[in-house]
Amino acid sequence: MASPTVSIVIITCNRAFLLRHCLERVLAQPYPYKEIIVVDSSRGEESAQIVAGYPELLYVHLWGQRNNMPQARNKGIELSSGDIIAFIDDDSMVQPGWLETLLSVYEDKTVGAAGGRIITMPEPYSEQKAGPPQLIISPTGNVLARDTGLVSEAVLEIDHLVGCNMSFRRTVLEQVGGFDPTYTLTNLREETDLCVRVKRAGWRIIFHPAMAVLHFSARSLQPYFLEKPLVQFSNGRNGTYFAIKHFGLRPQTLLGLCKDAGRSCARAAYFAGLFGFGALAHLTGRLVGLGVGIRWLLSKKQRALSAPVLPLRRQAASDSSSLSVSLKNK
């Protein structure tokens, strides 16, 4: 594949501001044989107005759909013409070298899918820790997706990719099919499902850390988003469907599902205890604060201590030499 065309599918929903920044970073990738496809599930026209400023883009608006990431990605595949099809979300900001690295990975003809580092913190915090990603699917259907943002130089073969930064050969998608729309609500496991089919068809899935995106999910702005009942229902539903679909109703699969459910219940119990003790600690703090405040009202000494007298400001730089001498004499 001398100079393959890369189709970059960006799915978006009600985030026109982020979409603009996402597009600018994709367009800045220095490779001429790329096409950019925006699949918009927004309720309004704001994203369409953003895309109108980039006439070279392909655009489709899916009206009246919600929680439709598999359908949106499939529509992007339908519109694409590339030899390689990459998928990012509107809050994924591709980093310099992203597309160049992607192309280098596919020089290996055994590679059917590829992804890379997902940076979730700003510098310098994102550079504090190093280590390989853990993108593993157990024989019982449990999925581990951890440490994808750590600093790493290792190029690894993995079990699955993360949806905000993944790519596939077109021939592979034609062989195994597109994204399963049965994964609803949060759409958890839609990309994992496809990766399982890719691996079982005999293709390798590669993680290259230089194929990096900055991905500060909007969900990070919602405290305890993952604990919301609808999200927990969706994760339980989709996770169970995924395990049974790919690993069957075997005793090992059912045991794995029970363990996963147990971890979720333990997590819920932990947060329930944390919030309960937190509320109790808050009330205790209120009572202690009441006592401190009354003591301040009744004690002239406490009022004086609460606003300590500060020393006069020392002289400016012209007197710094005499101050230095004075300190030395002491």
N, C-alpha and C positions, 0 to 999 in steps of 0.2 A: 504494500500500500504506500505508493510514493508520497503523494500529498493528499491525505484523506480529508474529506470535508467533515467538519464537526458541527453537529446540530446541538445547540445549547438551549434546552427547554427550561424556562423560568415560570413556575406556577405562582400566582399571586392572588390575594384576596384582601381587599380593603386596606392596603398599605402602600398607597401611591408614593408617599415620601421615601420609604425604603426602596421601592422599586426603581426610582430614579437613580439612587446611589448604586444599586445593584447593576443596573444597565451600564452606567458609566464605567464601572470597573471591568465588566465583561468586554465592552467595546475597546478598552485600553489594552487588552491582550493582543500582542503583536503577531497575529497570524491571519493571513488573508482569506483562507478557505474555511470560514465559519459562517453559520447562519444562526440567528437568534430568534427564538420563538417564545412569545409571551402568551400564556394561557391564563385568562383573567376570570375569576369567579366572584368579583366584587359586586356589591349591590348597586353601586353608582357608577359615574362616568369619570371619576378622577384619574384612575389608572389609564383609561383609554386616552385621556388628554395628555398624559405623560408620554405614552407610546407614540402619539401623533407627532411628537418632536423628533422621532427617529424613523424616517421613512424606509430605511433599509430593513427594518424588523418585520417579522411575520406576527400577526396578532389575531387572537380569537377570544370572544367573550362568551362564557358559558353562563347564561342567565338562569336564576332560580335554583342554583345548586349550592349545597352546603356540605362541608366535611367530605369533599370529593377529590382528594388528592389522587387516588388511583385513576379515576375518570379523566382528570385534568392531564395527568402524565400520558395516558393513552392517547388523548387528543393531540398532545404534542408530538408523539411518535407518528401519528397519522399524517400530520402536516410536514414532518421532517423529510429531508432528502440525504442526510449525512451518512457517512460510513460508520461514524461513532456518534452516539447520542448521549449527551451529558445532561444531568438534571441538577438544578439548584433551586432553592427557595428564594423568595424575594428579600429575605433577611440574611442571605448568604452573600458576603462580600469577598469575591475571589481575590486572592493575593497575587502579587507579581510572580510570574513563572508558573502559574496554575495550568494554563493551557499547554505550554511547552512541555511540562512534566507529563500531563495526560497523554500527549502524543508519543512521548518516549516510551511510556509503559506499553502502549499497544504495538510497538515494534516487535514484541514477543507474540508470535502467532498463537500461542497457547492461552493467552489472556483473553477472557471473555467479558470481564467487568473490572472496574478500577475506581478507587476513591482515595481520599487523603485526609490530612489533618483538619480538625474542626476546632478552631481557636475560639474559646468562649470568654476569655478575659482580655482586657487591654494590656499592652506592654507597660511596665516590665513584668507584671504579675504572670503573664502567659509564658514567660521564659524561666520561671523558678524551678519547675520540676521536669525531669526527663524520664523517658521510659517508653516501651512499646505499647501500642493499643491492644485492648482485649476485645476482640470482635469474634465471639465464639458461640456456636450452637451445640448444645449437648445432645447426646443420643436420645434423651427423653423429651427434647423440644424446648428446653429452657434456653433463653437467649441472654447473652452477656454483651453489653455494649458500654465499654468503660475506657477511660484514659486516651480518648481519641485526640485530645488537645495537647497532650504532653509533647515536649521537645524530643525529637527523635530523628535519626538518620537512617534507620533500618527500613528497607523495603521488604514487606512481608506478604506471604499468602495468608488470607484470612477466610473466615466462613461467610461473612456478610458485610454489607455496607450500611451507611447511614444516609437517609434520604436527602438531606440538604447538600450532599456533596458526593455524587455517584455518577457513573457512566457505564455504558454497555456498547458492545459491537452491535450493529444493526442485524448482522446475520445471526447473532445469538438470540436476539429478541424475536426474530422471525422463526427461529427454531423452537424456543420454549414458550413463546406467547408474552403478552403484556402484563400489566399490573392487575391483580385480582380485585374487582370492585366490592367483594364481600366484606373487605376490611372497612368498616364504617366508623362514624363518630370521630375519634382521634386518629383513625386510620393506622393505628399501631400495627406493625408487622407487615405492612404492604410491601415494603422494599425487601424485608427479610425473606418473605415468601418467594419473591422473584429470585433472590440470590440462591436459595436452596435449589430451585429448578435449574439455575445456571450451573451450579456445582455438579448436580446429578447428571447433567448432560455432558460432563467431562471437561468443562472449562475451568480455568483458574481465576480467582478473584484476588486482586492485588491492592495493597495499601501502600501508597507512596507519600511520605510526609510533606514533600515539597508541593504536592497538589493540594494546597491549603486554602481554606476559606475562613473568614472571620464570621462567626455565627452567634450573635447575641440574641437569643430567641425572645420574642415578645412575651412568651410565657414566663420568662424570668422576672418580668415586672409584676407578676401576679403571685403574691405570697401563697404558698401551699396549693398551687394550681393542681399538682399531681394528686392531692388528697381530695379533690372535689368528687362527690358521689358519681356524677356522670362520667368523669374521667376514669375513675376506678372501675365502673361498670364496663366501659369501653375496653379498657386494658384487659380485664378478666375475660370478656367475650372474645376479643380478637386473639388473645394469647392462647385460649383454649381451642379455638377454631384452627389456629396455625399448628398447634401440636398434634391434634387429631388428623388434620389433613396430611401432614408430612410424616408422622410417626405412628399413626394408627391408634386403635384402642387397646394397646398392649398394657400389661400391668406396669411396666417401667414408665410408660407415658403417663398413666393415671397417677402413679406415685410422684412423678415429677410435677404434675399439676397440683397435687395436694401440697407438696413442699412449697411451691411458689405461692399458693393461696395462704399457707401458714406464715410465710414471710410478710405478706401483705397485712395479715391480721396482726402480727407482731409489731409491724410498723405503725398500724393504727393505734394499738394499745400504747405504744411508746409516746405517740403524739398526744393521745388522750391524757396520759399521766403527766406529760410535760406541761400541757395547757392547764390541767387541774392544779398541779403544784405551783405553776406560774401565777395563776389567779390568787391562790392562797398567799404566795410570797408578796404579791402586789398589795393585798389587803393588809398584811403584816407591816409592809413598808409604809402604808398610809398611817397606821396607828403610831408607828415609831416617829414618822415625820410630824404628826400632830403634837407629840410630846416635845420634840425639838423646837417646833414653832412656839409652843406655849412657854417653854423655858426662855426663848429669846425675848418674848414679850415681857416676861417678869424680871429679867436680869439685865441691869445696865452694863455689867461686865461682858455678857454675851453679845450685846449689841455693839459694844466697842470692838470686840474681837472679830465681829463679822465684817467690819470695814477697817482693816488695819491701816495705820498711817504709814505712807511710803516715804523713803528718803528723797530729798531734793535731787533733781536731775543734775548730774555732774557737768562740768564745763565741756565745751566742744573740743574739736581736734587740736586747737591751738594750745590747750593746756594738757594734752595727752602726755607730753614728755615729762612735765612736772609730776603728773599723776604716777607715771612709771617710776620715777625716782622715789616718790613718797612710798610706793609699795615695796621697793627694794630696801629702803631704810627700815621698814617694819620687819 
